[in-house]
Amino acid sequence: MNLKDNKYLVVGAGISGISAVGLLDEIGASGTILFDGNQSADRSAILKRINEKKTLKHDVEIIIGDIDDEKLNEVDIAILSPGVPLDNPLSIRIKEHYIPIWGELELGYKTGKGRVVAITGTNGKTTTTSLVGAIMREQYSETYVVGNIGLPYTEYTLSMTDESMTVAEVSSFQLETIQDFCPVVSAILNITPDHLDRHHTMEAYIDAKFCVTKNQGKDLVCVLNYEDELIRERIPYVKAKVVFFSSKTELTAGVYLKGEDILYKESEDKEAVKVCTIHDMNLLGVHNYENVMAAIAITANAGVSLDNIRKAIREFEAVEHRIEYVKTVKGVKYYNDSKGTNTDASIKAVEAMVTPTVLIGGGYDKHSEYDEWIDSFKDKVKELVLIGETADKIEETARKKGFINITRCDTLEEAVLVCHKLACEGWAVLLSPACASWDMFKSYEERGRLFKEYVNKLSE
């Protein structure tokens, strides 16, 4: 297919939509329409954001609010931003017009060059993707880290060559719209309930995650978490060669944790090789050991030497907003885990704490249940400070389970001040909300940055 011979409808004027428009302009697409369903969106502001990225060579038609059938009849291919569901009324109309639907991920894949590895899972994607990128750069000078990590794939594809290595963090939203996307190594880190407001059923959510493997053949590799039962149930449907990692089981082949050592056994007939110990890394918690093991499996199967893997692991620092140490104030350590946007991620953050903890939770309601999260507190979480629209639901669950040390706050800044009063010397304060941020903030990044700002203003 000659991509430039088509007229495109890009749906969504966010970061991925803007990037897709820039790429389509660069390749000389026969026409591009950028649509944003927000009636209050500002056309001139959208055009300004596009031109801040690059000066357009061709005209782009910007449509706000609604798009008529006559205009849809002009379109050859629709590019949906990840935030636009496939059961959205416009998405349904696009399908009724028999217009192929791609995502920005698919467009990036079709226009890029070189090899791609792709990482998905409910939790740990960003840490693992960042570490895989760091490892790849030790061996491949031309490495791009893109995707759900906040860097649009389409922003980099025209710079790629046949020697490029692309590391893509891919979400279930992005995977719903792939057609030909095919990584040489894929990875599914774990699957726990999340985004059920979007996918509606757990089965549909799992299906979306496993789309990362759908175009892989037996000559390619899929890295999977051996300890995840939901993943193991789907192994018969994976056509790629499966490489496991495990934090609990000594595998006959794969990457596994034995005591404090992480070992790699390339195949059943090979000897296990020690890659590193848990003390060689600057990351806390078993979930992070799993992220490191996944990264080892991915990069080793992409041709990276163990020496380069070891070097990158030793030098790697925790990513921002993921159990990120902020500051110690009056003997209390503050940690920013704003990326803990679901209960499973927040449970792992709680488990990583080694001292009594004051926990800040609550936020946007993704129709999650909080029983297991409350159960994980055990004797470690001493106080729970709640914000956001889920505060009622969480408090009800906590009190039902006998946890009563609960304080409600209207803002995150107030929550930080309350934690400052509640925490004793030698304790920790952890922001790990177990909820998305969209009720009070633009993103989990904004929530995390504000948390750090408020903590840094606390008096010693």
Stockholm file with secondary structure:
# STOCKHOLM 1.0

chainA/1-460         MNLKDNKYLVVGAGISGISAVGLLDEIGASGTILFDGNQSADRSAILKRINEKKTLKHDVEIIIGDIDDEKLNEVDIAILSPGVPLDNPLSIRIKEHYIPIWGELELGYKTGKGRVVAITGTNGKTTTTSLVGAIMREQYSETYVVGNIGLPYTEYTLSMTDESMTVAEVSSFQLETIQDFCPVVSAILNITPDHLDRHHTMEAYIDAKFCVTKNQGKDLVCVLNYEDELIRERIPYVKAKVVFFSSKTELTAGVYLKGEDILYKESEDKEAVKVCTIHDMNLLGVHNYENVMAAIAITANAGVSLDNIRKAIREFEAVEHRIEYVKTVKGVKYYNDSKGTNTDASIKAVEAMVTPTVLIGGGYDKHSEYDEWIDSFKDKVKELVLIGETADKIEETARKKGFINITRCDTLEEAVLVCHKLACEGWAVLLSPACASWDMFKSYEERGRLFKEYVNKLSE
#=GR chainA/1-460 SS CCGGGSEEEEECCSHHHHHHHHHHHHHTCSEEEEEECCTTCCHHHHHHHHHHHCCCSSCCEEEESCCCHHHHTTCSEEEECTTSCTTSHHHHHHHHTTCCEEEHHHHHHHHCCSEEEEEECSSSHHHHHHHHHHHHHHHCSSEEEEETTTBCGGGTGGGCCTTCEEEEECCHHHHTTCSSCCCSEEEECCCCSCCHHHHCSHHHHHHHHHGGGTTCCTTSEEEEETTCHHHHTTGGGCCSEEEEEESSCCCSSEEEEETTEEEEESSTTSCCEEEEEGGGSBCCSHHHHHHHHHHHHHHHTTTCCHHHHHHHHHHCBCCTTSSEEEEEETTEEEEECTTCCSHHHHHHHHHHCCSCEEEEECCBCCSCCCHHHHHTTTTTEEEEEECSTTHHHHHHHHHHTTCCCEEECSSHHHHHHHHHHHCCTTCEEEECCSSBSTTTSSCHHHHHHHHHHHHHTSCC
#=GC SS_cons         CCGGGSEEEEECCSHHHHHHHHHHHHHTCSEEEEEECCTTCCHHHHHHHHHHHCCCSSCCEEEESCCCHHHHTTCSEEEECTTSCTTSHHHHHHHHTTCCEEEHHHHHHHHCCSEEEEEECSSSHHHHHHHHHHHHHHHCSSEEEEETTTBCGGGTGGGCCTTCEEEEECCHHHHTTCSSCCCSEEEECCCCSCCHHHHCSHHHHHHHHHGGGTTCCTTSEEEEETTCHHHHTTGGGCCSEEEEEESSCCCSSEEEEETTEEEEESSTTSCCEEEEEGGGSBCCSHHHHHHHHHHHHHHHTTTCCHHHHHHHHHHCBCCTTSSEEEEEETTEEEEECTTCCSHHHHHHHHHHCCSCEEEEECCBCCSCCCHHHHHTTTTTEEEEEECSTTHHHHHHHHHHTTCCCEEECSSHHHHHHHHHHHCCTTCEEEECCSSBSTTTSSCHHHHHHHHHHHHHTSCC
//
